[in-house]
Amino acid sequence: MPRVLIVDDHRNTRQSLAIGMLVLGFQADTASCAAAALALAAQRPYDVIVSDVRMPDVDGITLCRQLRAAHPGLRLVLMTAYEVSPAEGDAVRALDATLLIKPVTITALAACCEGRGGAAEGTTGV
């Protein structure tokens, strides 16, 4: 199973997603902000980064750009509870990322982490 890093500024969201992924057999770590995510990614390899789009310090799209530059093979999954702006949609497509609309189910997240994002519930074709 892929090693997943879940980045979200909301503690309950990141913890519940991590627990669900662990139950399904994934290795899951969490970070509350971009700086923590970058530090973790520098210490250990991840297959998938799951990040909230809107966070207070650095947004998820910027974080994913930074991580992809340092680790080109990463699969990227972005999550949002808000309407996606045209610029955000363009950025998601440019990153070749999957976008999930919150609330995110563990089934949808697991499918994306396994590379089945197009068939997952809750995905959007931005």
C-alpha positions in Angstrom: 0.0 0.0 0.0 1.2 3.5 -0.7 2.6 5.8 2.0 0.4 8.8 2.4 0.9 12.2 3.9 -2.3 14.1 4.8 -2.0 17.8 5.2 -4.9 19.8 6.6 -5.1 22.7 9.1 -8.2 21.1 10.7 -7.1 18.6 13.3 -10.2 16.5 13.1 -10.1 16.2 9.4 -6.5 15.0 9.1 -6.8 12.6 12.1 -10.0 11.0 10.9 -8.7 10.6 7.3 -5.4 9.1 8.7 -7.2 6.7 10.9 -9.4 5.6 8.0 -6.4 5.1 5.8 -4.6 3.1 8.5 -7.6 0.8 8.9 -7.5 0.1 5.1 -3.8 -0.8 5.4 -2.2 2.4 4.2 0.8 4.0 6.0 -0.4 7.5 6.9 1.2 10.5 8.4 -0.3 13.9 9.0 0.9 17.5 9.0 -1.0 20.6 10.1 0.7 23.0 7.7 2.9 23.3 4.6 6.1 23.7 6.6 5.5 20.5 8.6 4.6 18.7 5.4 7.8 19.8 3.7 9.9 18.7 6.7 8.2 15.3 6.8 8.7 14.8 3.0 12.4 15.6 3.4 12.7 12.9 6.0 10.8 10.0 4.5 9.5 9.1 1.0 5.8 9.4 0.3 3.8 8.0 -2.6 0.8 10.3 -2.2 0.3 13.8 -0.8 -3.2 14.6 0.2 -3.7 18.3 0.9 -6.4 20.8 1.7 -6.5 23.5 -0.9 -7.1 26.4 1.5 -4.8 26.6 4.5 -3.7 29.7 6.4 0.0 29.6 5.8 0.7 28.2 2.4 -2.2 26.9 0.2 -2.3 23.3 -0.9 -1.6 24.1 -4.5 1.6 25.9 -3.7 2.6 23.1 -1.3 2.0 20.5 -4.0 4.0 22.4 -6.5 6.9 22.6 -4.1 6.7 18.9 -3.3 6.3 17.8 -6.9 9.5 19.9 -7.8 11.4 18.0 -5.1 9.8 14.6 -5.6 8.6 14.3 -9.3 6.9 10.9 -8.9 4.4 12.0 -6.2 0.7 11.4 -6.7 -1.2 14.5 -5.6 -4.7 14.6 -4.2 -6.2 18.0 -3.3 -9.3 18.5 -1.1 -11.7 21.5 -0.8 -15.0 22.4 0.8 -15.3 25.5 -1.4 -16.2 26.2 -5.0 -13.1 25.8 -7.2 -12.0 29.0 -8.9 -11.0 28.8 -12.6 -7.4 29.5 -11.5 -7.5 26.7 -9.0 -9.0 24.3 -11.5 -6.2 25.2 -14.0 -3.6 24.6 -11.3 -5.0 21.2 -10.3 -5.0 20.2 -14.0 -1.4 21.5 -14.4 -0.3 19.4 -11.4 -2.1 16.3 -12.8 -3.8 16.1 -9.4 -7.1 14.7 -8.3 -9.5 17.0 -6.6 -11.9 15.7 -4.0 -14.8 17.7 -2.6 -15.3 17.7 1.2 -16.5 15.8 3.0 -14.1 13.3 1.7 -14.9 9.6 2.2 -12.2 7.1 3.0 -13.4 5.1 0.0 -12.8 8.0 -2.4 -9.5 8.9 -0.8 -8.2 5.3 -0.9 -9.2 5.0 -4.6 -7.3 8.1 -5.4 -4.2 7.0 -3.4 -4.3 3.7 -5.3 -4.5 5.5 -8.7 -8.2 4.9 -9.3 -9.2 8.6 -8.8 -11.3 8.9 -11.8 -13.7 6.3 -10.6 -13.8 7.5 -7.0 -16.9 9.0 -5.5 -16.5 12.7 -4.6 -14.0 13.5 -7.3 -14.5 16.4 -9.6 -13.4 16.8 -13.2 -12.1 20.4 -12.9 
